[in-house]
């Protein structure tokens, strides 16, 4: 089996958008919210440029992965993305066995005591 070097993809860094880039993203989407798909009134409503696939979930910081969104829609999506990312990290830690039990079982494998089948407790050797 060939040796494969494990690497963590990590999070892509977010770069600042110029007003010209924001305008290009707005025009490409024709002023439609990328999340709720309703029209955004650019004069009366606050809007942001939202990553369609979150950076912390492996999305790219490219204009193809961005779209205009209502500020409230963007906040809701960001909250959900953080929740999903935290769950993925917990699963990865659990899968790799990188965490230790907070409350180890009495007489478990890491305990210095062993419980025999007849119920007696003896020191582990």
Secondary structure, DSSP 8 states (H G I E B T S, - for coil): ------------------HHHHHHHHHHHTTB-TTT--B--TTTS-EEEEESS-GGGT--SSGGGEEEEEHHHHHHHHHHHHHHHHHHHHHHHHHHT----SS--TTSTTSSEEE-TTS-EEE--
